[in-house]
Amino acid sequence: MLVGVCVAYVLSYESKLENSIQTFPTAEGVNEQLKLKLTMTLEKAEYTLGEPINITLTITNIGNKTASFAIAHLCNRFDFRVYNDTNNRIYQWSDSQVFPQIVDEITLNAGESLTGNYVWRQTCNNTLVSEGVPVSPGIYYIVGQTGPIYEINGKIQTTPIQVTIVKP
């Protein structure tokens, strides 16, 4: 009988925790060959004009074995792009960065992750718009990606997360 009381308490406690957990906009991309998942998380889906948008990118070994891969360190392992509502790229984080051209050999044990944190300051840096020009209020789409991974001759990218930028 005492065990039943403990279980009821734990279930009640977990229920309260579930109701208090905040959900964040999240997008994922998976490479089945390497058993790697890229996850991008934002703090919210609506931002005030000029408010920094914090982006967390995490690559996780979703397999049951150690994963080793080589990633070009041209863009600090991770990168992200921002598109406007007409699907034109207006910003790419790595476009305004300078990195040595080296290759990182990364090893992740089963379930292990590697995380990077980035900020989009709601500006443009593509070739059609001068760098640093603030964006206008509207709808934008952010896509996270890894740097080039040699084993797959490409990158892992997330699905887009839609964000809305509103006037203050």
N, C-alpha and C positions, 0 to 999 in steps of 0.2 A: 504494500500500500504506500509506503514511503517513496518508492521509486516512481509510482504514478503521480504523486504530488510534485516531485522534482521535475518530471517531464512536463506536466501542465505549466509549471512556472517557467521553464525554459521556452516552451512554445509561446507563452504570453509575452515573454521578454523579447523574443525574436520578432514577433508581430509588431511590437512597439518600435523596434529598431527599423524594420522595413518601412514603416510609415514616416519615419523621420529622415530617411536617407534622401538626399537631393540627387536628382538625375541630371547629368550633364549631356549636352549634345555630343554624340560619339559616332564616328564612322570607322569602318575597317576595310582592310584589303588583305587577302591571303595568297601566299604562294604555296601550293600543295607540294611541289617538288622538294622544296627545302623545309617544309613544315614551319613556315614563319608567318606570323600575323602582324600587320602594321595597324595600330590603333591611333586615331587622332581624337582628342577630346578638347572641347571648349568649355568655358565657364557658364555660358548662356547663349541664347540664340538671338537676342536683341541687344544692341549697343547704342549708346548715345554718340552722335557725331563727334569725332575726335578722341573717343575713349579707346585706350589700347585694348587689343584683342589678344589674350594669352592663349597660346596653342601648345598642347602637349602631344608629342609623338612618341609612341612606344613600339618597339619591335619585340615580339615574344616568340620563343620557341614553343610551338604548340604540339610538337612531336614527343615521342617517348624516348628519344635518343638525343645525344649531344649533336648540335648543329654548328658546323663551322663554315664560314663563308668570307669572301673577300669583298670589301666595299670600297669604292673609290672615295677618298677623303676630299673630293673636290667641293662638296657642299656640306661638310660637317656631319656626315652620316644620314641626316634628314634634310628635308626641304619642304616647302609648301608653296602652292600657287593660289591666287585669288582671281576669280572670274566675275565679270559683271552680269547683269540679267540678260544680256545679248550674247553670252558665252565668249566674250573677248577677254583674254588674259590681261589683267591690269597690273598684276604684281607677282613677282616670284622672289622669295626670300634670298636665294643664292645669287640672284643677279646683282645685288649690291654688296656682295661679300668677296673677299679675296682669301683663297686657301692654297696651301702648298699642294701640289699634285702628288699625293702619296696614296698607298693602298693600306687599309686597315684589315688585318686578319682578325675576325671576331668569332669567338666561340661562346655559345650559349647552351648551358645544360637544359635538360627538359624542364619546361615551365619558367625558365629564367628570362628576364627582360632587360632591355637597354632603352633608356628614356632621354629625350631632349626637350627642352622648353624654349619656346620662341614667342615673339611678339610681332603682330601686324599693327602698325600705327595708323591704319586707314589712309595710306598714301598709295600713289601709283609709281611704278618704276619700269614700265615697259617702254619700248622704243617709240610708240605713238604719242605718249604723254610724258612730259618732263618728269624726272624723278623728284619725289617729294611733294607732288601736287596732291592736296587732300581729295579724297573721294567725296561724292555727293550722297545725301541720304538715299537709301534704296535697298535693293536685295542683291546680295553677293554670295558667291559659292567658294568655299575653301576646300582644297584637295591636298592631303598630305602625301608625301612620298619619301622613299629611301633614296640615298645616292645610288649610283650604278652598282649592281651586284654582279660580279663576273660569272658566277656559277649559272645564272639564268640569262646572262647577256641582256640585262634590263633592270627595271626598278619595280618595287612593289608600291602601289598607290592605293589610297583609300577612296571610297565613294565620297562625293561632295557633302559638305555640311552647309546648309543654307543659313545665312545670317542676315538680319535686317538692321540697317543703320538708320536711326531716327534723329530728327532735329532735337536739340536740347529743350 
